Amino acid sequence: MAAVKLLTASDIARLVKEVGLPRFVDGLIERMEETFRRWKELKVVPRVSFSYPWGMMEAMPASDSKLYAVKIVNGHPGNPARNLLTVAALGILADAETGYPLMVADATLLTAFRTGAACAVATKHLARRDSRVLGIIGTGAQSEFLCYAVSRVVPIEEVVFYDIDPLAMRKFEENARSLGLRARAAGSGREVAERADVLITATAVKGKRKVVERGWLKPGAHVNAVGGDAPGKTELDPQILLEAKVVVELLEQALVEGEVQNVGRGAVYAELWEIVSGLKPGRVSESELTVFDSVGVAVEDWAALTYLYGLASERGAGLDVDLLPSPLHPKNLFALLRR
Ligand code: NAD
């Protein structure tokens, strides 16, 4: 009988609590960095996206020689008005040798964790080491995960934040404090950008917007641009991209979905794996502007799902269910209907 591990969001939350949040996040950042280093050994493809009037649906497969993962995920900016998350996801991990699924898991929490971990890896290689002020514009569902992960790799003393929704700001302040982060509300996105050594943009704006303008950034700032992740949906003033050292996850996907869709491939310095592997230098001066133009790639979910599966198996988390048929004879599948 080939049991499949079923992990709900509550199972994952419980597992994180058991492991301890700092250890869980540090371990994931480490796994993410190692995965980017192994980039050339992995099967890497851009995701398949369908667009609707309400948002996007995406299927994201990635694999090494042993484990295959696929995530389905959405991006529906109007969902919070219906009391639903903007981003919800489901992940499947399978054994590449037999093709049999090993785990079916909520990947909503995991998406937030893995995006934070990817930003942390980029920040580690691109931000100034003495970055003290973290700024975030857009304090929705992803925000605490992003800030916490980044705070694990640079010595953040203060988080300055802004959202057009006062409720989202209040919620962020409370959660950030519970994470031990000193949070200070700003009156505008501009104020955040002007103060930040490391800036995160995580709004769910629709259309091509300038949530951040070039003139607002400090010399030597690093930007993790997270919210611009679909065709026609961007957050940065294109001038920032023309002047900064821009790093993407996967060029082919970034050119369609990322900030760089507005400026083209000439503005892209490197893919993140090239920096992590030491093929190209990350930051080389205190004053250069750097941007991680993140859209989210399947390899990051592969890293997160394999990490989760390892921890869940070790600690007996989740429910092992007989999800798939196991007929007495593999050619007699029909026998299941005759029982
Ligand atoms: P969310 O809807 O929960 O939060 C978005 C927040 O942005 C809301 O609180 C909203 O009020 C705020 N906002 C909108 N316009 C703003 C503006 N001009 N200035 C300040 N705040 C503004 O969404 P979420 O789940 O937190 O996701 C945030 C964004 O990140 C989405 O666009 C999502 O598609 C994207 N995302 C990217 C990745 C990635 O890997 N790059 C992963 C997950 C989510």
Boltz pocket constraint, residues with backbone or C-beta under 6 A from the ligand:
constraints:
  - pocket:
      binder: B
      contacts: [[A, 74], [A, 75], [A, 77], [A, 80], [A, 86], [A, 87], [A, 111], [A, 112], [A, 115], [A, 137], [A, 138], [A, 139], [A, 140], [A, 141], [A, 142], [A, 143], [A, 162], [A, 163], [A, 164], [A, 165], [A, 168], [A, 189], [A, 201], [A, 202], [A, 203], [A, 204], [A, 205], [A, 211], [A, 225], [A, 226], [A, 227], [A, 228], [A, 229], [A, 294], [A, 295], [A, 296], [A, 297]]
      max_distance: 6.0
